[in-house]
Each structure stands twice: as C-alpha cells, then as structure tokens.
Amino acid sequence: VQLVESGGGLVQAGGSLTLSCTASGRPSSVYVGWWYRQAPGKKREFVGDISLNGWTSYGDFVKDRFNISRDIAKNTLYLQMNNLNPDDTAVYFCDWQDTWGQGIQVTVNA
C-alpha cells in the first residue's frame, strides 16, 4: 500500500485546510486511521483518530476545530482543520491502511 497526502500549504490565521490521505495498491480492510503532527523541535503529537465504527477522538489542543472523516470507497482519510492558528504549523502525518504517509507541511501565518 502507498499513501499520498495532499491539501497542505500556507494559510492565514483563522483559515481552513483539508488534508487528504489516499491509499493505493492493495489496501487492507482496516479502516482505522490516525493523524499526527510534528512541529520543528517538538515531538510528534497525536491529532486525532477514527475508529472502525466511525467514532473520532482528538488531542486536547484541537478544541472542536478539526474533524476526521473517511471515504472507504475512495480509500481516503481526511482531516478538516478550521480556525487555524500559528501553533498549528507543523508537518502532518497520516497513519492509514497500516501505512504511514510521507507527511505534508501546514503553515499558518499570523
């Protein structure tokens, strides 16, 4: 399985981005996904996850700003991020289909 992350980039504070993580190859039937992030000089941090039955959980810093979803038909995991602030600047990684994504940069300007 290979993963391709997309949707990152530069956004102003208060803006929104939606990250996608699409699997290709021979995807597994384990439709559980995680998102993590890592800012420069900091440890990798749990952003959120989606369970097999669709329940989601998030890190404390999210505070109802982010939403994780998936489209099984498209083998894609999503991370919708709203009301972004400069502290959200990081490389975001998905863990989907038992595979890690390559990471995608999100930069939020004040």
C-alpha positions in Angstrom: 0.0 0.0 0.0 1.2 3.5 -0.8 -0.2 6.7 0.7 -0.3 10.1 -0.8 -1.0 13.1 1.3 -2.4 16.3 -0.2 -4.1 19.5 0.8 -1.4 21.2 2.9 0.1 24.6 2.3 0.1 28.1 3.6 -3.0 29.7 5.2 -3.7 32.8 7.2 -4.7 32.5 10.9 -8.4 31.8 11.1 -8.4 30.0 7.8 -9.1 26.4 7.0 -7.5 23.5 5.2 -8.5 19.9 4.5 -5.8 17.2 4.3 -6.3 14.0 2.4 -4.5 10.7 2.7 -5.3 8.4 -0.2 -4.2 4.7 -0.3 -3.4 2.9 -3.5 -2.1 -0.6 -4.2 -3.7 -3.3 -2.1 -5.5 -1.6 0.7 -6.4 -3.5 3.8 -9.8 -3.7 5.2 -8.7 -2.0 8.4 -10.4 1.3 8.1 -9.0 2.8 11.2 -6.9 6.0 10.8 -4.8 8.4 12.8 -3.4 11.9 12.2 -0.3 13.1 13.9 1.8 16.3 13.6 5.3 17.4 14.3 6.4 21.0 14.7 10.1 21.9 14.4 12.0 21.0 17.5 9.0 19.2 19.0 7.9 15.6 19.4 5.3 14.0 17.2 1.9 14.8 18.6 -1.4 13.0 18.3 -4.0 15.0 16.4 -6.9 12.5 16.2 -8.2 9.2 15.0 -11.2 7.5 13.6 -12.2 4.0 14.8 -13.7 1.1 12.9 -17.2 2.1 13.8 -16.6 5.8 12.9 -16.1 7.3 16.3 -13.5 10.0 16.4 -11.2 11.3 19.2 -8.9 14.3 19.2 -6.0 15.8 21.1 -6.8 18.4 23.7 -5.5 21.2 21.6 -8.0 20.6 18.8 -10.9 22.1 20.8 -13.6 21.3 18.2 -11.7 22.9 15.4 -10.8 19.7 13.5 -12.8 16.9 12.0 -11.6 13.5 10.9 -13.6 11.5 8.3 -13.0 8.8 5.7 -14.3 7.7 2.4 -13.9 4.0 2.2 -14.9 3.8 -1.5 -12.0 6.2 -2.2 -9.7 4.7 0.3 -9.1 8.1 1.7 -8.7 9.6 5.2 -9.4 13.3 5.7 -8.5 15.9 8.3 -10.6 19.0 8.1 -9.0 21.9 10.0 -10.8 25.1 10.8 -9.9 28.3 12.7 -6.2 27.5 12.3 -3.6 29.4 14.3 0.2 29.7 14.0 0.6 27.0 16.7 -0.9 24.5 14.2 2.1 25.0 11.9 3.7 21.5 11.6 4.2 18.6 9.3 1.1 16.4 9.4 1.2 12.7 9.0 -1.5 10.1 8.4 -1.5 6.5 9.5 -4.0 4.8 7.3 -4.3 1.3 5.9 -1.4 0.2 8.2 0.9 2.6 6.5 2.4 5.9 7.3 2.1 8.9 4.9 5.1 10.9 3.9 4.0 14.0 5.8 2.7 17.3 4.5 3.5 20.8 5.6 0.9 23.1 7.0 2.0 26.6 7.7 -0.3 29.2 9.4 0.7 32.8 9.3 -0.4 35.2 12.0 
